[in-house]
Amino acid sequence: MTTDPPSSTGLPDGVFGPDAVAGIRGSGERPATGLPSGYTPAAWAQTSGTWTAGSYAVLALRISSHRQNPSERAARRAAERIRAALTASCPPEVLFAPCAQGGTVLFPAPMSGGELDIVLERLSAAAEVDLIAACALAAPAGVPDAAEQAHGLLTLAWRLRYPPRVYRLDDLALEYQLTRPGPGRRILGDLLNPLDDHPTLMRTLFVHIGNDLNRRRTARELGVHVHTVDYRLKRIGELTGFNPCSTRDLWYLRSAMVVRRGTASDDRAPDDTTGAPVD
């Protein structure tokens, strides 16, 4: 059974929104959908013939590569492999909704963090691409909100170029809070503006922070001498008013980087040069 997709849910295609999403199937052969708003689990199960668990682990996942967006055909093949892997290894109560770069999987809860990590590892192997994921837990009526949170966390981890794994709110609490709307976010978002005309300095700052402030590692990655890194860090401090070598100032610079990368206006990964999305 399928229903017309909602006109607007605020969620990416492939997310279980407040209304049923067309074309979603479980790992088994029978159709499965997210719960439409207004339905209790029992009522929806009776109406649609779809089994529902008492609670779900909502796993949002996507291809983690930042180098280039995969072609539509490649992304579709990856989604087909993920579906096949779920069909082969999971019970039919597991639901999967594919989207352009990944999708949403609903597992009957409870599932431990370790179990979800193993699932992601197996799905990555099956899809033949690295996958990054985020998870939230919910009762059936809360699946739309949990899916929205999981995809928000996923986008944040991907934009910050965090390594492929399953992320939870506990893992990204600081980053999540920094990217919530408010005057503090606006101030932090403007902090790096003086570097907009100095892309080399911006890249040096982002790479240095990403390397846990290891000057030698930063120099190797940038292909410059350590003294060049020192000079650039000094210039960053002069232009922004925040010294990258000061523990207090580094909090601001790192937070500004999270805000700049984590709040970009579209679904392209920011590059290391400007913090702007990559074409």
VENMO-V20279 format. One record per pair of residues at least 4 apart in sequence whose C-alpha atoms are under 8 Angstrom apart, sorted by the first residue. I is the first residue (numbers start at 1). J is the second residue. D is the distance in Angstrom with one decimal. If there is no record, write none. Layout:
# VENMO-V20279
i | j | d
I | J | D
I | J | D
This chain:
# VENMO-V20279
i | j | d
1 | 31 | 6.0
1 | 32 | 7.6
1 | 48 | 6.6
2 | 20 | 7.7
2 | 21 | 7.5
2 | 22 | 5.2
2 | 23 | 6.1
2 | 24 | 7.8
2 | 31 | 7.6
2 | 33 | 7.6
3 | 20 | 6.2
3 | 21 | 6.6
3 | 22 | 5.3
4 | 20 | 7.4
4 | 21 | 6.8
4 | 22 | 5.7
5 | 19 | 7.2
5 | 20 | 6.4
5 | 21 | 4.8
5 | 22 | 5.2
6 | 17 | 7.9
6 | 19 | 6.0
6 | 20 | 7.3
6 | 21 | 6.9
9 | 17 | 5.8
9 | 18 | 6.8
9 | 19 | 8.0
11 | 15 | 6.2
11 | 17 | 6.8
11 | 148 | 6.2
12 | 99 | 7.6
13 | 98 | 7.8
13 | 99 | 5.5
13 | 100 | 7.6
14 | 21 | 7.8
14 | 24 | 7.9
14 | 97 | 4.8
14 | 98 | 4.9
14 | 99 | 4.4
14 | 100 | 8.0
14 | 103 | 5.4
14 | 104 | 6.3
15 | 21 | 7.8
15 | 97 | 6.4
15 | 99 | 7.8
15 | 103 | 7.0
15 | 104 | 5.8
15 | 144 | 7.8
15 | 147 | 6.4
15 | 148 | 7.8
16 | 20 | 7.0
16 | 21 | 6.4
16 | 33 | 7.5
16 | 34 | 5.1
16 | 35 | 7.8
16 | 97 | 7.4
16 | 104 | 7.6
16 | 143 | 7.0
16 | 144 | 5.7
16 | 147 | 6.6
17 | 21 | 6.8
17 | 34 | 7.0
17 | 36 | 7.9
17 | 143 | 7.8
17 | 144 | 4.8
17 | 147 | 7.7
18 | 34 | 7.9
18 | 35 | 7.2
18 | 36 | 5.6
18 | 37 | 5.3
18 | 144 | 5.5
19 | 34 | 7.4
19 | 35 | 6.9
19 | 36 | 4.2
19 | 37 | 5.7
20 | 33 | 6.0
20 | 34 | 5.5
20 | 35 | 6.2
20 | 36 | 5.0
21 | 33 | 6.5
21 | 34 | 6.9
22 | 33 | 7.7
23 | 31 | 7.9
23 | 33 | 8.0
24 | 31 | 6.8
24 | 32 | 5.9
24 | 33 | 5.5
24 | 95 | 7.8
24 | 96 | 6.6
24 | 97 | 5.1
24 | 98 | 7.7
25 | 29 | 7.5
25 | 30 | 6.9
25 | 31 | 4.6
25 | 32 | 4.7
25 | 33 | 6.7
25 | 95 | 6.3
25 | 96 | 6.1
25 | 97 | 6.8
26 | 30 | 6.8
26 | 31 | 6.1
26 | 32 | 5.3
26 | 33 | 7.9
26 | 92 | 6.1
26 | 93 | 6.8
26 | 94 | 5.8
26 | 95 | 3.9
26 | 96 | 5.4
26 | 97 | 8.0
27 | 83 | 6.4
27 | 84 | 7.6
27 | 86 | 5.4
27 | 87 | 4.3
27 | 88 | 8.0
27 | 90 | 6.9
27 | 91 | 7.0
27 | 92 | 5.2
27 | 93 | 7.4
27 | 94 | 5.8
27 | 95 | 5.9
27 | 96 | 6.6
28 | 87 | 5.7
28 | 91 | 7.2
28 | 92 | 4.4
28 | 93 | 7.8
29 | 92 | 7.8
31 | 50 | 7.4
32 | 50 | 5.8
32 | 95 | 6.6
33 | 50 | 7.6
33 | 95 | 7.6
34 | 143 | 7.6
35 | 39 | 6.7
35 | 40 | 7.9
35 | 41 | 7.3
35 | 44 | 6.9
35 | 140 | 6.7
35 | 141 | 6.9
35 | 143 | 7.8
36 | 44 | 7.9
37 | 141 | 7.6
39 | 43 | 6.0
39 | 44 | 5.7
39 | 141 | 8.0
40 | 44 | 6.1
40 | 141 | 7.2
41 | 45 | 6.0
41 | 52 | 6.2
41 | 140 | 6.6
41 | 141 | 7.6
42 | 46 | 6.2
42 | 52 | 7.8
43 | 47 | 6.1
44 | 48 | 5.8
44 | 49 | 7.6
44 | 50 | 7.2
45 | 49 | 5.0
45 | 50 | 4.7
45 | 51 | 5.5
45 | 52 | 6.6
46 | 50 | 7.5
51 | 93 | 6.7
52 | 93 | 7.2
52 | 140 | 7.4
53 | 93 | 7.7
53 | 108 | 5.6
53 | 109 | 7.6
53 | 140 | 7.3
54 | 108 | 7.5
54 | 109 | 7.7
54 | 139 | 6.0
54 | 140 | 6.7
55 | 108 | 6.1
55 | 109 | 5.4
55 | 110 | 7.5
55 | 137 | 7.3
55 | 138 | 5.5
55 | 139 | 4.1
55 | 140 | 5.8
56 | 106 | 6.0
56 | 107 | 5.4
56 | 108 | 4.6
56 | 109 | 4.6
56 | 110 | 7.2
56 | 137 | 5.7
56 | 138 | 5.4
56 | 139 | 6.1
56 | 140 | 6.8
56 | 143 | 7.5
57 | 106 | 5.8
57 | 107 | 5.1
57 | 108 | 6.3
57 | 109 | 5.3
57 | 110 | 7.0
57 | 111 | 6.9
57 | 135 | 6.6
57 | 136 | 5.9
57 | 137 | 4.6
57 | 138 | 6.6
58 | 104 | 7.0
58 | 105 | 6.0
58 | 106 | 4.8
58 | 107 | 6.6
58 | 135 | 5.5
58 | 136 | 5.2
58 | 137 | 5.9
58 | 138 | 7.4
58 | 143 | 7.3
58 | 146 | 6.6
58 | 147 | 6.1
58 | 150 | 7.1
59 | 104 | 5.6
59 | 105 | 5.0
59 | 106 | 6.3
59 | 107 | 7.8
59 | 133 | 6.6
59 | 134 | 5.8
59 | 135 | 4.6
59 | 136 | 6.8
59 | 147 | 7.7
59 | 150 | 6.8
60 | 102 | 7.8
60 | 103 | 6.0
60 | 104 | 4.6
60 | 105 | 6.5
60 | 133 | 5.4
60 | 134 | 5.3
60 | 135 | 6.3
60 | 147 | 7.0
60 | 150 | 5.7
60 | 151 | 5.5
60 | 154 | 6.7
61 | 102 | 5.4
61 | 103 | 5.6
61 | 104 | 6.3
61 | 131 | 6.5
61 | 132 | 5.6
61 | 133 | 4.1
61 | 134 | 6.6
61 | 151 | 7.8
61 | 154 | 7.0
62 | 101 | 5.1
62 | 102 | 4.0
62 | 103 | 6.5
62 | 131 | 5.5
62 | 132 | 5.7
62 | 133 | 6.5
62 | 154 | 7.9
63 | 101 | 5.7
63 | 102 | 6.1
63 | 129 | 6.7
63 | 130 | 6.0
63 | 131 | 4.6
63 | 132 | 6.3
64 | 130 | 5.7
64 | 131 | 5.1
64 | 132 | 5.3
64 | 158 | 6.6
64 | 164 | 6.5
65 | 69 | 7.5
65 | 130 | 7.1
66 | 161 | 7.9
66 | 269 | 6.2
70 | 74 | 5.9
70 | 75 | 6.0
70 | 101 | 8.0
71 | 75 | 6.1
72 | 76 | 6.0
72 | 100 | 7.2
73 | 77 | 6.2
74 | 78 | 6.2
75 | 79 | 6.2
75 | 100 | 6.4
75 | 101 | 6.0
75 | 102 | 7.5
76 | 80 | 6.2
76 | 100 | 7.3
77 | 81 | 6.2
77 | 127 | 7.7
78 | 82 | 6.2
78 | 102 | 7.9
78 | 127 | 4.7
78 | 128 | 7.2
78 | 129 | 7.5
79 | 83 | 6.2
79 | 98 | 6.2
79 | 99 | 7.8
79 | 102 | 6.4
79 | 103 | 7.7
79 | 127 | 7.1
80 | 84 | 6.1
80 | 127 | 7.9
81 | 85 | 6.1
81 | 126 | 5.9
81 | 127 | 5.0
82 | 86 | 6.2
82 | 123 | 5.8
82 | 124 | 8.0
82 | 126 | 6.3
82 | 127 | 5.6
83 | 87 | 6.1
83 | 96 | 7.1
84 | 88 | 6.1
85 | 89 | 6.1
85 | 90 | 8.0
85 | 123 | 6.6
85 | 126 | 6.3
86 | 90 | 5.2
86 | 94 | 7.7
86 | 123 | 7.9
87 | 91 | 7.4
87 | 92 | 7.4
90 | 94 | 6.5
93 | 107 | 7.3
93 | 108 | 6.9
94 | 105 | 7.1
94 | 106 | 5.6
94 | 107 | 5.0
94 | 108 | 6.7
95 | 105 | 5.6
95 | 106 | 5.0
95 | 107 | 6.9
96 | 103 | 7.1
96 | 104 | 5.8
96 | 105 | 4.5
96 | 106 | 6.5
97 | 103 | 5.5
97 | 104 | 5.1
97 | 105 | 6.4
98 | 102 | 5.9
98 | 103 | 4.1
98 | 104 | 6.4
99 | 103 | 4.7
99 | 104 | 7.9
104 | 147 | 7.6
107 | 111 | 7.7
109 | 137 | 7.6
111 | 115 | 6.2
111 | 116 | 6.8
112 | 116 | 6.5
113 | 117 | 6.2
114 | 118 | 6.3
115 | 119 | 6.2
116 | 120 | 6.2
116 | 166 | 7.1
117 | 121 | 6.2
117 | 165 | 6.7
117 | 166 | 6.0
118 | 122 | 6.2
119 | 123 | 6.1
120 | 124 | 6.0
120 | 131 | 7.1
120 | 132 | 7.8
120 | 133 | 7.5
120 | 165 | 7.2
120 | 166 | 7.2
121 | 125 | 6.3
122 | 126 | 6.2
123 | 127 | 6.0
123 | 131 | 7.8
124 | 128 | 5.9
124 | 129 | 5.5
124 | 130 | 5.3
124 | 131 | 5.4
125 | 129 | 6.8
125 | 130 | 7.7
130 | 164 | 6.7
131 | 164 | 6.0
131 | 165 | 7.4
132 | 154 | 7.3
132 | 158 | 7.3
132 | 163 | 7.5
132 | 164 | 4.4
132 | 165 | 5.3
132 | 166 | 6.4
133 | 154 | 5.7
133 | 164 | 7.3
133 | 165 | 6.1
133 | 166 | 4.6
133 | 167 | 6.1
134 | 150 | 5.2
134 | 151 | 6.8
134 | 153 | 6.0
134 | 154 | 5.0
134 | 166 | 5.1
134 | 167 | 4.4
134 | 168 | 5.6
135 | 150 | 5.2
135 | 166 | 6.8
135 | 167 | 6.3
135 | 168 | 5.4
135 | 169 | 8.0
136 | 146 | 5.5
136 | 147 | 7.2
136 | 149 | 7.0
136 | 150 | 5.6
136 | 168 | 6.7
136 | 169 | 7.7
137 | 143 | 8.0
137 | 146 | 6.4
138 | 142 | 5.2
138 | 143 | 5.6
138 | 146 | 6.0
139 | 143 | 6.4
142 | 146 | 6.1
143 | 147 | 5.9
144 | 148 | 6.2
145 | 149 | 6.2
146 | 150 | 6.0
147 | 151 | 6.1
148 | 152 | 6.1
149 | 153 | 6.2
150 | 154 | 6.1
150 | 168 | 7.8
151 | 155 | 6.1
152 | 156 | 6.2
153 | 157 | 6.2
153 | 167 | 7.3
153 | 168 | 7.3
153 | 169 | 7.1
153 | 172 | 7.3
153 | 176 | 7.3
154 | 158 | 6.1
154 | 167 | 7.3
155 | 159 | 6.0
155 | 262 | 7.8
156 | 160 | 6.2
156 | 175 | 7.8
156 | 176 | 7.6
156 | 262 | 5.4
157 | 161 | 6.3
157 | 162 | 5.4
157 | 167 | 7.7
157 | 172 | 7.8
158 | 162 | 6.0
158 | 269 | 7.4
159 | 261 | 5.9
159 | 262 | 5.9
159 | 269 | 5.3
159 | 270 | 6.4
160 | 258 | 6.9
160 | 261 | 6.2
160 | 262 | 6.6
167 | 171 | 6.0
167 | 172 | 7.3
168 | 172 | 6.7
169 | 173 | 5.4
169 | 176 | 7.7
172 | 176 | 5.8
173 | 177 | 6.1
174 | 178 | 6.2
175 | 179 | 6.4
175 | 255 | 8.0
175 | 258 | 6.5
175 | 259 | 8.0
176 | 180 | 6.7
178 | 185 | 6.4
178 | 255 | 7.1
178 | 258 | 7.4
178 | 259 | 6.4
179 | 185 | 6.5
179 | 258 | 7.5
179 | 259 | 5.5
179 | 262 | 6.4
179 | 263 | 6.4
180 | 185 | 7.1
181 | 185 | 6.2
181 | 186 | 7.9
182 | 186 | 6.6
183 | 187 | 6.3
184 | 188 | 6.2
185 | 189 | 5.9
185 | 259 | 6.8
186 | 190 | 6.4
187 | 191 | 6.4
188 | 192 | 7.8
188 | 252 | 7.3
188 | 255 | 6.9
188 | 256 | 4.8
188 | 259 | 6.8
189 | 193 | 7.9
189 | 256 | 5.6
189 | 257 | 8.0
189 | 259 | 5.8
189 | 260 | 5.7
190 | 256 | 7.8
191 | 240 | 6.8
191 | 253 | 7.6
191 | 256 | 6.3
192 | 196 | 7.1
192 | 240 | 6.6
192 | 253 | 7.7
192 | 256 | 6.7
192 | 257 | 7.8
194 | 198 | 7.9
194 | 239 | 6.0
194 | 240 | 6.0
195 | 199 | 6.7
195 | 201 | 6.7
195 | 202 | 5.8
195 | 236 | 7.5
195 | 239 | 7.2
195 | 240 | 7.5
196 | 202 | 7.3
196 | 274 | 6.5
198 | 202 | 6.4
199 | 203 | 6.1
199 | 273 | 5.2
199 | 274 | 5.7
200 | 204 | 6.1
200 | 273 | 6.5
201 | 205 | 6.2
201 | 232 | 6.1
201 | 233 | 7.6
201 | 235 | 7.8
201 | 236 | 6.6
202 | 206 | 6.3
202 | 272 | 7.3
202 | 273 | 5.6
202 | 274 | 5.9
202 | 275 | 7.8
203 | 207 | 6.0
203 | 272 | 4.9
203 | 273 | 4.2
203 | 274 | 6.8
204 | 208 | 5.9
204 | 218 | 7.6
204 | 222 | 7.5
204 | 229 | 7.3
204 | 232 | 7.2
204 | 233 | 7.7
204 | 273 | 8.0
205 | 209 | 6.1
205 | 233 | 7.2
205 | 236 | 7.8
206 | 210 | 6.0
206 | 257 | 7.3
206 | 272 | 6.1
206 | 273 | 7.9
207 | 211 | 6.1
207 | 218 | 6.3
207 | 221 | 7.9
207 | 272 | 7.1
208 | 212 | 6.6
208 | 213 | 5.1
208 | 214 | 6.7
208 | 215 | 6.9
208 | 218 | 5.4
209 | 213 | 5.4
209 | 254 | 7.1
211 | 217 | 6.6
211 | 218 | 6.4
213 | 218 | 7.7
214 | 218 | 6.2
215 | 219 | 6.0
215 | 226 | 6.3
215 | 229 | 6.8
215 | 230 | 7.8
216 | 220 | 6.2
216 | 226 | 5.9
217 | 221 | 6.2
218 | 222 | 6.1
218 | 226 | 8.0
218 | 229 | 7.5
219 | 223 | 5.8
219 | 224 | 5.1
219 | 225 | 5.7
219 | 226 | 5.3
219 | 228 | 7.8
219 | 229 | 6.3
220 | 224 | 6.5
220 | 225 | 7.8
224 | 228 | 6.3
224 | 229 | 7.3
225 | 229 | 6.8
226 | 230 | 6.4
227 | 231 | 6.2
228 | 232 | 6.2
229 | 233 | 6.1
230 | 234 | 6.2
231 | 235 | 6.3
232 | 236 | 6.2
233 | 237 | 6.4
233 | 243 | 7.6
233 | 244 | 6.2
233 | 245 | 7.7
234 | 238 | 6.4
234 | 243 | 7.1
234 | 244 | 7.7
235 | 239 | 6.1
236 | 240 | 6.0
236 | 241 | 7.8
236 | 242 | 7.5
236 | 243 | 7.2
236 | 244 | 7.4
237 | 241 | 5.2
237 | 242 | 4.8
237 | 243 | 4.2
237 | 244 | 6.3
238 | 242 | 7.4
238 | 243 | 7.6
242 | 246 | 7.9
242 | 249 | 5.1
242 | 250 | 7.3
242 | 252 | 7.6
242 | 253 | 7.1
243 | 249 | 5.6
243 | 250 | 6.8
244 | 249 | 6.3
244 | 250 | 5.1
244 | 253 | 7.2
245 | 249 | 7.7
245 | 250 | 6.9
246 | 250 | 5.8
247 | 251 | 6.6
248 | 252 | 7.2
249 | 253 | 6.4
250 | 254 | 5.9
251 | 255 | 6.0
252 | 256 | 6.0
253 | 257 | 6.2
254 | 258 | 6.4
255 | 259 | 6.2
256 | 260 | 6.0
257 | 261 | 6.1
257 | 275 | 7.6
258 | 262 | 5.5
259 | 263 | 5.8
260 | 264 | 6.6
260 | 275 | 6.2
260 | 276 | 7.8
261 | 270 | 5.9
261 | 275 | 5.6
261 | 276 | 7.2
264 | 270 | 7.5
264 | 276 | 7.1
264 | 277 | 7.0
266 | 277 | 7.6
267 | 277 | 8.0
268 | 277 | 5.2
268 | 278 | 5.9
268 | 279 | 7.3
269 | 276 | 7.8
269 | 277 | 5.1
269 | 278 | 5.7
270 | 274 | 7.6
270 | 275 | 4.9
270 | 276 | 4.6
270 | 277 | 3.8
270 | 278 | 5.4
271 | 275 | 5.3
271 | 276 | 5.9
271 | 277 | 6.0
271 | 278 | 5.6
